[in-house]
Amino acid sequence: MQCRFIINLMEIRYDPVVAICLLACQGFISTANAQAWGLPEMSKETEACLACHRLDKTPIYQQWGASTHYRANVGCYECHAADQGESDAFPHEGYSIATIVSPKDCGRCHVIQAKEFAESHHSKGGRILGSLDNVLAEVVEGNRGLVTPAFPNGNSAAAVSGCWQCHGAEIQVLPGGQLDPATWPNTGIGRINPDGSEGSCSACHSRHAFSSFQARHPDNCGKCHMGPDHPQMEIYYESKHGIAFRAFREKLNMDSSKWVVGEDYHQAPTCATCHMSATPTRPATQDQPEIPGLPVSHDVGLRISWNNRPEISVRPEVSDQKMGLPGANINWKVRRDHMKNVCTNCHGRQWVDNFYVQYDGLIDLYHEKFAEPGLELYNLAKPLLRPANFSNGLDWIWYEIWHHEGRRARHGASMMGPDYTHWHGTYEVAKHFYVEMTPELEDLVAKGKQSKDPSQQAAAEKLEKRLAEVLASTNHQWYLNRMDPAEKAERDRRQEEFKKRYKK
């Protein structure tokens, strides 16, 4: 039995932060969903905050007043209180306060959610610092013109206002608990906080209402999951799922405390439905045993069976292992079964299984025809390139093939967006592979063979040989006008049949 009533809340009333911690420790927070039970009344510290915030004519008071926190008597002080020894603590109206509320702070009450989030890829988004993407924003696109107290040598404004706002910045604290303007404001999903925690709950649960409706809305994810390299929001709105959402969103009960697909709504899924939300337990029938439901999860990777971020897609447990995440022990088949659990609340099993055949087929096509030979050819060409990355045309061509177009094709297939799979995806991949990358490789070969440097000549010959092999392969021989005669005859037959069938 949970020891929910051993502590007299009024006895610990003098310190509401300690009260919340004790609530968590003593079982006042349900172990099923880590939902705080709340305080018996508003603390005197929060009342002191509200004496001003009621009058300062900012949205904070009204937003908080509409929140579950308000109804639980959890207010300003319970979230923003800080010990004097904390690096970002500063004195304010007689109290020690911190501006940033980190996942560690939220985790005092929301124990399970904080743990799940900490174990997710989302919380590690700030580790983009130093990556290939950030080299683009910091060096290629940017300069060191944004000088701040914590960065006297400057920062790139493109990185600060671009990359960091989605991925998260490493917050730098100035004397007196003030925050460096290059790193704050920032609600990037993987923000690196002064207390050592990674992530930002307010990336999705915007302050100070922390609305369930907003967190479940696809547009909430669209702050970051959009654009040329990861257009999940655009793909979603193109898909039948997004079309259904726009048609029936008034009927989705998105502000309901319990929001279980098939029970509380059935008209359409959102991003949260598929990647995070609960599913019901379905009783056994003559045809199948009982199907246990899934709990809500704040680790959005636990239902994903491909990580489509790299040049060549990998299974999610592989990328989890690289980042030292517990998901390394959860293989892609288990994750796919979890997603199928969601899908089969609306779709038949054959529908779901066949969708995954289509999805895997697109991944295989992209890998076999373009990604694997493209990466190999790019690496073979490196001895013939200028050493600085992105100082060569080939650098840009290959980067956009896999990072933009290849991702769009893969994400499009994963979310049933045909236009992004084809026109924004495989069409662009093929066009740039044949009309940009291949001619660029041929030019590099020609220049390398004319070089007086034997190593350049050898690299050019090696690249030329492999390029010829790739183009002569079954996947690419059409480019050399060497299509297999049997295949050509079959295509001609089908075209004639089509014309005859639809002849006016």
Secondary structure, DSSP 8 states (H G I E B T S, - for coil): ---TTSS-GGGGTT-HHHHHHHHHHTT-S-TTT------SS--HHHHHHHHHHTTS-STHHHHHHTSHHHHTT--HHHHHB--TTSTTEEEETTEEEES---HHHHTTT-HHHHHHHHTSSGGGGGGGTTSHHHHIIIIIS--S-EEETTEEEEE-HHIIIIIHHHH--B--B-GGG-B-TTT-S---TT-B-TTS-B--GGGTS-TTT--HHHHHSHHHHTTTS-SSS--HHHHHHHSHHHHHHHHHGGGS-TT-SS--BTTTB-S---HHHHHT-----B---SSS--B------S-TTTT-S-B-SSSS-B-HHHHHHHTT-GGGGS-HHHHHHHHHHHHTTTS-HHHHHHHHHHHHHHHHHIIIIIIHHHHHHHHHHGGGS-SSTTSSHHHHHHHIIIIIIIHHHHHHHHTT-HHHHIIIIIHHHHHHIIIIIHHHHHHHHHHHHH-S-HHHHHHHHHHHHHHHHHHHSTTTGGGGT---HHHHHHHHHHHHHHHHHT--
